[in-house]
Amino acid sequence: MTLKTTVTNIVSPAEITESAENGAYIHGFFLQGAAWEMGRGQEQGNLTEMQPKILMPEMPVVHVTSINRKDQVSDGYYDCPVYVTRGHPK
């Protein structure tokens, strides 16, 4: 088994009214050195150049599910490390 993450087009976790049918919705991720461009409609967003003076933009809500490792597709995806810190300095 491995985790599959899908970045949603939902900015605020308050917009989610029900639990995920499979997996879980998570929030609180921030980017460094990049930005996230939201998708339109059902189209998924993508990483983009960081915006001036926005050092740590917050990611939209992420949907995490588990899949069989043999079903994992890696072509066209960015394998991104995630780090746990004490929190975002506001």
C-alpha angles and dihedrals in degrees: 000000000000137000123262117199125198120187109222129209089243112114101184125045087217087072090067109088100174137040117259113270088225126019122348142286113238133184140179101080119140130194128224121203094004143058134220120239111206119234124236118247109322092347112113119237125236145212115273141172115300116260119242114267093006101106101169113022116189118243122232119253112298124215112215123194135164122242136175110274090233089061093053114120115205102169110106094011129108115229100220126188118226123211129197115223136170092266144286116301106235 
